Amino acid sequence: MLHAQPDLSRQAEMAELILQLAPQEGHTRSLLDGVRLMRADHPLGRTPVLYEPSIVIVCQGHKRGYLANRVYHYDPQHYLVLSVPLPFSTETDASPDEPLLAVSVRLDMTAVADLVIEVDQQASAASTAPAGIVSTPLDATLADTTVRLLRALRSPLEARVLGPAIVRELCFRVLLGEQGGAIRAALASHGNFGRIARVLRRIHTDYAQPLDVAALAGEAGLSVPAFHAHFKTVAATSPIQYIKSVRLHQARLMMIRDHLTAAGAAVRVGYESPSQFNREFKRLFGRSPGEEAREMRSAFALMEPAQVAEAAAMH
């Protein structure tokens, strides 16, 4: 089914709402758990990042995601969906005059599983290969849902009463979108993709604990060689590299957002050797932990919800 692209007035309203909700560069919590605003006032070259399962809708600016040999565009015409937690790298086009403005909605797997079942009962039965990450066109219907969500986030009462239903609707629209079949197949967690997806979520949650690849393969019900092969298909990297990457990304955020020292962050994410942590950190990010934390402080800062005056809804 073809849907019209969002009009420019809708894009302008989305941008204005995010500017109100995210007055500073970085990441800003909203009044609704799982919904964050993203703002970048300056361009940023290719940077390693770690995204949890989420929907990212950009209303101004342009981001490119790089995973293996694929490039994923997310901009005012395309949104990004991740069905599994993935480390990859991104590049951001932004300026003080035209900052990158986006909203990120975390995918609640319990709630989404219910939607996947509902949609699959009505949607085409054609078999679609699952995908861990997709970039797909933003249509007018999803843009309208996004605008209503952003409006609700200006008011504590509306966020509490209306917000959860609008988030559910937004997820529903995504599951019906152009690549909804691939997203639904991934979130349904069937077959080998589902086995790896469960392991990725386990690593994402328990990264600070000792994690043994053979044990993880056993949890997935796969031989170690099969586990390695299927893991690389989904995450575009090996299990060991994925575990290292998740730990290092989490350590970077701890240094930026919790003001931990490199040594403190290393211990917190499960490293026993500070020198090994420093060496692997520099290999991934290209800078020492201290340099990286200083350079990326504004880009990865996490602010509390902005105090937004409850203005009349924009129409």
CORFEN-V215310 format. One line per field, one symbol per residue. ss: DSSP state (a for helix, b for strand, c for the rest). A space follows every 50 residues. Layout:
ss: ???
//
This chain:
ss: ccccbccaaaaaaaaaaaaaaccccbbbbcccccbbbbbbcccbbbbbbb bccbbbbbbbcbbbbbbccbbbbbbccbbbbbcccbbbbbbbbccccccb bbbbbbccaaaaaaaaaaaaaaccccccccccbbbbbcbaaaaaaaaaaa aacccaaaaaacaaaaaaaaaaaaaccccaaaaaaaacccaaaaaaaaaa aaaaaaccccccaaaaaaaacccaaaaaaaaaaaacccaaaaaaaaaaaa aaaaaaaccccaaaaaaacccccaaaaaaaaaaaacccaaaaaaaaaaaa cbbcccccccccccc
//
